[in-house]
């Protein structure tokens, strides 16, 4: 077993990150082709991502801002992607 040690600065940054997400919503990032769970992302994420489904091997580019919709007064956090041609 390989054991690694992180320095104090990295540990502090990880702890700050952990406390910052307590108020955020975690949502699933699923492949639109096979619905396989690709990743989990937090509600404050911004920008574009390129992802590849490990199950069906399709690759997609997405802008997460396009996938924040409301249903019945609440946000729907299911994310659908567009296939790279």
C-alpha positions in Angstrom: 0.0 0.0 0.0 1.3 3.4 -1.0 0.9 6.1 1.7 1.1 9.8 0.7 1.1 12.8 3.0 -0.3 16.1 2.0 1.1 19.3 3.3 -0.8 21.6 5.6 -1.7 24.1 2.9 -3.4 21.4 0.7 -5.2 20.0 3.7 -6.6 23.5 4.6 -7.8 24.1 1.1 -9.6 20.7 1.1 -11.2 21.5 4.4 -12.4 25.0 3.1 -13.8 23.3 0.0 -15.7 20.8 2.1 -17.3 23.5 4.2 -18.2 25.7 1.2 -20.4 22.9 -0.4 -22.6 22.4 2.7 -25.2 24.8 1.3 -25.0 23.6 -2.3 -27.1 21.0 -4.1 -25.4 18.0 -5.6 -26.7 16.8 -9.0 -26.2 13.9 -11.2 -24.4 14.2 -14.6 -25.9 11.3 -16.7 -25.2 10.1 -20.3 -28.2 11.0 -22.5 -27.6 7.9 -24.5 -27.5 5.2 -21.9 -28.3 7.2 -18.7 -25.1 5.9 -17.0 -24.0 8.1 -14.1 -20.9 10.0 -15.4 -20.2 12.3 -12.5 -21.8 14.3 -9.7 -21.6 18.1 -9.8 -22.5 20.9 -7.4 -25.1 23.6 -8.2 -22.5 26.4 -8.4 -20.6 24.9 -11.3 -20.1 27.2 -14.3 -18.8 26.9 -17.8 -18.2 24.2 -20.3 -17.2 20.6 -19.8 -16.1 17.8 -22.1 -17.1 14.4 -20.8 -17.0 10.8 -22.0 -19.3 8.1 -20.9 -17.4 5.1 -19.6 -20.2 2.8 -20.5 -21.2 3.6 -24.1 -18.0 5.6 -24.9 -19.9 8.6 -26.4 -18.2 12.0 -25.8 -20.1 15.2 -25.1 -19.5 18.9 -24.7 -21.9 20.8 -22.4 -22.4 24.2 -20.9 -23.9 23.6 -17.5 -25.8 26.9 -17.5 -28.1 25.5 -20.2 -29.3 22.7 -17.9 -30.6 24.6 -14.9 -34.4 24.4 -15.2 -37.3 24.7 -12.9 -40.0 22.2 -12.3 -42.9 22.8 -9.9 -41.1 25.8 -8.4 -38.0 23.8 -7.7 -34.8 23.4 -9.6 -34.3 20.2 -11.6 -30.7 19.1 -11.4 -30.7 16.3 -14.0 -28.1 17.3 -16.7 -28.4 16.2 -20.3 -25.6 16.5 -22.8 -25.0 17.1 -26.5 -23.0 14.5 -28.4 -19.7 15.6 -30.1 -19.9 14.9 -33.8 
